[in-house]
Amino acid sequence: MAASYDFPQDLTDAQDELRQVRADLQTVYRRVPWSAEPLDAWETHENAWRPSSRPASPGWDPQDAAEIARLRAREVELATAIVTHAYWSSLAPADVLAARDALKHHHELMADASS
């Protein structure tokens, strides 16, 4: 049976927001062209080990670039807050990895508990 941890609310809130920010980033990345800067189309040589190609990219528009920059900055802030949180120092060093993994999945446990 997996150990349970009494995570502080600010730590679980930060983890939840980090998960949401990463989901928002993925949504934006799916919407924008493959290249941030305008680039011509390309494809690998016909004898390439793994053939691939990309269409021409007009680059990201300024609004998308600003949104991505904002989300990336928030992602770094949240990840830093989580990794440097004082809670981790209350655990034995050997338990930190398992606790960190539990924090990453606490939303699943909360969803199961509310079902």
C-alpha positions as CSV (number, residue, x, y, z in Angstrom):
1,M,0.0,0.0,0.0
2,A,1.3,3.4,-0.9
3,A,2.1,5.9,1.9
4,S,-0.2,8.8,2.4
5,Y,1.2,12.3,2.9
6,D,-0.3,15.3,4.6
7,F,0.6,17.9,2.0
8,P,0.1,21.6,2.9
9,Q,-2.7,23.3,1.0
10,D,-0.4,25.8,-0.7
11,L,1.7,22.9,-2.0
12,T,-1.2,21.0,-3.5
13,D,-2.6,24.3,-4.9
14,A,0.7,25.0,-6.6
15,Q,0.8,21.4,-8.0
16,D,-2.8,21.8,-9.3
17,E,-2.0,25.1,-10.9
18,L,1.1,23.7,-12.5
19,R,-0.8,20.9,-14.0
20,Q,-3.3,23.4,-15.4
21,V,-0.6,25.7,-16.8
22,R,1.0,22.7,-18.6
23,A,-2.4,21.7,-20.0
24,D,-2.9,25.3,-21.2
25,L,0.5,25.3,-22.8
26,Q,-0.2,22.1,-24.6
27,T,-3.5,23.6,-25.9
28,V,-1.6,26.7,-27.2
29,Y,1.2,24.6,-28.8
30,R,-1.4,22.5,-30.7
31,R,-2.9,25.7,-32.1
32,V,0.2,27.6,-33.2
33,P,2.4,26.8,-36.1
34,W,5.3,24.4,-35.5
35,S,7.9,27.2,-35.6
36,A,8.0,30.3,-33.5
37,E,9.8,32.1,-36.3
38,P,8.8,32.1,-40.0
39,L,10.5,29.2,-41.7
40,D,10.3,27.6,-45.1
41,A,8.9,24.1,-45.6
42,W,11.5,21.2,-45.5
43,E,11.8,17.5,-45.8
44,T,14.5,15.0,-45.2
45,H,16.5,13.4,-48.0
46,E,14.8,10.5,-49.7
47,N,17.2,8.0,-48.2
48,A,17.0,9.3,-44.7
49,W,16.8,6.8,-41.9
50,R,13.6,8.4,-40.7
51,P,11.9,10.5,-43.3
52,S,10.0,13.6,-42.1
53,S,8.9,16.9,-43.3
54,R,7.3,20.2,-42.1
55,P,5.1,22.7,-44.0
56,A,6.1,26.3,-44.2
57,S,5.5,28.1,-40.9
58,P,4.4,31.8,-40.7
59,G,5.6,31.9,-37.2
60,W,3.7,32.7,-34.0
61,D,1.6,35.8,-33.9
62,P,2.5,38.3,-31.1
63,Q,-0.5,37.4,-29.0
64,D,0.3,33.7,-29.0
65,A,4.0,34.4,-28.3
66,A,3.1,36.5,-25.4
67,E,0.7,33.9,-24.0
68,I,3.3,31.2,-24.3
69,A,5.9,33.4,-22.6
70,R,3.5,34.1,-19.8
71,L,2.6,30.5,-19.3
72,R,6.2,29.4,-19.4
73,A,7.2,31.9,-16.8
74,R,4.3,30.8,-14.6
75,E,5.4,27.2,-15.1
76,V,8.9,28.0,-13.9
77,E,7.6,30.0,-10.9
78,L,5.3,27.1,-9.8
79,A,7.9,24.4,-10.3
80,T,10.4,26.4,-8.3
81,A,7.9,27.0,-5.5
82,I,7.1,23.3,-5.4
83,V,10.7,22.0,-5.5
84,T,11.9,24.5,-2.8
85,H,8.8,24.2,-0.5
86,A,9.7,23.8,3.1
87,Y,7.5,20.7,3.4
88,W,10.2,18.6,1.7
89,S,12.7,19.2,4.6
90,S,10.2,17.7,7.0
91,L,10.6,14.3,5.4
92,A,13.4,11.8,5.6
93,P,15.6,12.2,2.5
94,A,14.8,8.7,1.4
95,D,11.0,9.5,1.4
96,V,11.2,12.7,-0.7
97,L,11.0,11.0,-4.1
98,A,8.0,8.9,-3.2
99,A,6.3,11.9,-1.6
100,R,7.0,14.0,-4.7
101,D,5.5,11.3,-6.9
102,A,2.5,11.2,-4.6
103,L,2.0,15.0,-4.9
104,K,2.1,14.7,-8.7
105,H,-0.8,12.2,-8.5
106,H,-2.7,13.6,-5.6
107,H,-5.4,15.0,-7.9
108,E,-6.2,11.4,-9.0
109,L,-6.6,10.3,-5.4
110,M,-8.8,13.3,-4.7
111,A,-11.0,12.5,-7.7
112,D,-11.3,8.9,-6.6
113,A,-12.2,9.9,-3.0
114,S,-15.0,12.2,-4.3
115,S,-16.5,9.5,-6.5
